[in-house]
Amino acid sequence: MAMAAFRREGRRFVVVSPNLLRSSLLPSSEEQVSLGVRSISTQIVRNRMKSVKNIQKITKAMKMVAASKLRAIQVRAENSRGLWQPFTALLGDTPSVDVKKNVIVTVSADKGLCGGINSTSVKVSRALFKLNSGADKESKYVVLGEKAKAQLIRDSKQHIDLTLTELQKNFLNYTQVSALADEILKNVEYDALRIVFNKFQSVVSFLPTTATIFSPEIVERESEAGKLGDLDSYEVEGGDTKSEILQNLTEFQFSCVMFNAVLENACSEQGARMSAMDSSSRNAGEMLDRLTLTYNRTRQASITTELTEIISGASALEG
Amino acid sequence: MLRSAAIRILSRSTIATRRFSTDLEANAPTDGAFIEAWKKIAPNIDPPKTPLAFIKPRPPTPSSIPSKLTLNFVLPYSSELASKEVDMVIVPATTGQMGILPGHVPTIAELKPGLMSVHEGNDVKKYFVSSGFAFVHANSYADIVAVEAASLDQIDSNQVQKGLAEFTQKLSSASTDLEKAEAQIGVDVHSALNSALSG
């Protein structure tokens, strides 16, 4: 609610220039003049200044909150970066492998006001969807997070298989993410899972990234074709068959990559929110400066008018 | 005003450096076919990065066997050991304890709950790992991914005994298959912990 109001206010402020503002003041002051009040009212400007100040307070507070959350989550995201590397070293990274059933897992945030990270992941997911759709292929979306859901539901409702929201309501840990990965693996048929997320680089920049995970059958097929690392040179220990191990391996890989993806995305979200809130509190400050100038000018003008009236009245009496 | 100018300059410089870094990455072994296909489909959007762009490059297989094994041991919440050179590591594979020395054949091994020890000279570090995978590569790199691990000296033997007794009791009273499986896992983990502590 407050956010919607805030956004509306913000838009109005962007459009209204000081000149327009003064002209919008005029009719009301004329009204008051006709009622017998001589001075020009500064009430409206004062009200607007108050509301801009309040908005600035809110955005500043949101920035602080985002900064403290960022610090906590950045450490965890950086610590989790080692987790997916062994899998990439083993299986390689070949997003170009052509498979029939593609599932695009879009990771996004639940809340807005965080710059472009949600729309970036949606855009990348859409392009990936287009890239992997064809005559005998079928692509599906699995959407994590409220914001990507709202955007994707508009034009590709029939392709969305599963949506999961409120990821960050509870503390993000491996157990929770692996339960979530399990939920996806159980409910979706796939040959390749393509995870789209924003990798955290710094507070001002994040990189849209896609990680690809193949089903055990595809891993076996592609490694025989020589595209996917040279899995054949590896001895496999444990389990009854190779395919069983591969199944365990790919599922474990999915949960590990998901864990890192979710953390990286949460981290980028906080970073983007921090910089968005920083720039909006700066904008509010600039607006406040302009309004203060208008306010002072109006006040001075009314004083000057009053003085002129008094002096001219006095000189009329004298003369 | 000055502050905003400073930030604008800062952001521009970061963009510039990013462009340079992507120039570098063009030489990195990324999937060219993917990037080409992407440019045909979505010319207005930069192709997304793939994990390969972020991974630390690994050396090719040397002709002679190196004297040390390079070990990566990662957990979801930390990289316990990162590119550490060690003499030997013993991991609890599902087929039994497996010792890895430099020049080991490339292997994929599933791990079971048990004792993992890292030998470095005379120094032996012992961890208890819950489960996971171990990969040994041809270039004497070993990656161990575990869901949970703890240094052995952090484990309280009294708690282990208590847990073992509890799960044994649960196993005998379990009625459904799920309960039985859960209790069995509990018993397995605790007895592995027990033997790791005593052995």
Chai-1 contact restraints between the chains, C-beta under 6 A:
chainA,res_idxA,chainB,res_idxB,connection_type,confidence,min_distance_angstrom,max_distance_angstrom,comment,restraint_id
A,N79,B,Y77,contact,1.0,0.0,6.0,A-B,restraint_1
A,N79,B,S78,contact,1.0,0.0,6.0,A-B,restraint_2
A,S80,B,P76,contact,1.0,0.0,6.0,A-B,restraint_3
A,G82,B,V74,contact,1.0,0.0,6.0,A-B,restraint_4
A,G82,B,S79,contact,1.0,0.0,6.0,A-B,restraint_5
A,L83,B,V74,contact,1.0,0.0,6.0,A-B,restraint_6
A,L83,B,P76,contact,1.0,0.0,6.0,A-B,restraint_7
A,Q85,B,I55,contact,1.0,0.0,6.0,A-B,restraint_8
A,P86,B,F135,contact,1.0,0.0,6.0,A-B,restraint_9
A,P86,B,D143,contact,1.0,0.0,6.0,A-B,restraint_10
A,P86,B,V145,contact,1.0,0.0,6.0,A-B,restraint_11
A,T88,B,P51,contact,1.0,0.0,6.0,A-B,restraint_12
A,T88,B,I55,contact,1.0,0.0,6.0,A-B,restraint_13
A,L90,B,F135,contact,1.0,0.0,6.0,A-B,restraint_14
A,D93,B,T50,contact,1.0,0.0,6.0,A-B,restraint_15
A,D93,B,P51,contact,1.0,0.0,6.0,A-B,restraint_16
A,D93,B,L52,contact,1.0,0.0,6.0,A-B,restraint_17
A,T94,B,D31,contact,1.0,0.0,6.0,A-B,restraint_18
A,P95,B,D31,contact,1.0,0.0,6.0,A-B,restraint_19
A,P95,B,F34,contact,1.0,0.0,6.0,A-B,restraint_20
A,P95,B,T50,contact,1.0,0.0,6.0,A-B,restraint_21
A,S96,B,D31,contact,1.0,0.0,6.0,A-B,restraint_22
A,S96,B,A33,contact,1.0,0.0,6.0,A-B,restraint_23
A,S96,B,F34,contact,1.0,0.0,6.0,A-B,restraint_24
A,K123,B,I45,contact,1.0,0.0,6.0,A-B,restraint_25
A,V124,B,P48,contact,1.0,0.0,6.0,A-B,restraint_26
A,A127,B,I41,contact,1.0,0.0,6.0,A-B,restraint_27
A,A127,B,A42,contact,1.0,0.0,6.0,A-B,restraint_28
A,A127,B,I45,contact,1.0,0.0,6.0,A-B,restraint_29
A,K130,B,I41,contact,1.0,0.0,6.0,A-B,restraint_30
A,L131,B,A37,contact,1.0,0.0,6.0,A-B,restraint_31
A,L131,B,I41,contact,1.0,0.0,6.0,A-B,restraint_32
A,Y174,B,P76,contact,1.0,0.0,6.0,A-B,restraint_33
A,V204,B,S11,contact,1.0,0.0,6.0,A-B,restraint_34
A,S205,B,T14,contact,1.0,0.0,6.0,A-B,restraint_35
A,L207,B,K49,contact,1.0,0.0,6.0,A-B,restraint_36
A,P208,B,P48,contact,1.0,0.0,6.0,A-B,restraint_37
A,T209,B,P48,contact,1.0,0.0,6.0,A-B,restraint_38
A,T209,B,K49,contact,1.0,0.0,6.0,A-B,restraint_39
A,T210,B,P48,contact,1.0,0.0,6.0,A-B,restraint_40
A,A211,B,P51,contact,1.0,0.0,6.0,A-B,restraint_41
A,S233,B,P106,contact,1.0,0.0,6.0,A-B,restraint_42
A,Y234,B,P106,contact,1.0,0.0,6.0,A-B,restraint_43
A,Y234,B,I108,contact,1.0,0.0,6.0,A-B,restraint_44
A,E235,B,V105,contact,1.0,0.0,6.0,A-B,restraint_45
A,E235,B,T107,contact,1.0,0.0,6.0,A-B,restraint_46
A,V236,B,I108,contact,1.0,0.0,6.0,A-B,restraint_47
A,E237,B,A93,contact,1.0,0.0,6.0,A-B,restraint_48
A,E237,B,T95,contact,1.0,0.0,6.0,A-B,restraint_49
A,E237,B,T107,contact,1.0,0.0,6.0,A-B,restraint_50
A,E237,B,A109,contact,1.0,0.0,6.0,A-B,restraint_51
A,G238,B,A93,contact,1.0,0.0,6.0,A-B,restraint_52
A,G238,B,T94,contact,1.0,0.0,6.0,A-B,restraint_53
A,G238,B,T95,contact,1.0,0.0,6.0,A-B,restraint_54
A,G238,B,A109,contact,1.0,0.0,6.0,A-B,restraint_55
A,G238,B,E110,contact,1.0,0.0,6.0,A-B,restraint_56
A,F259,B,P76,contact,1.0,0.0,6.0,A-B,restraint_57
A,R282,B,S4,contact,1.0,0.0,6.0,A-B,restraint_58
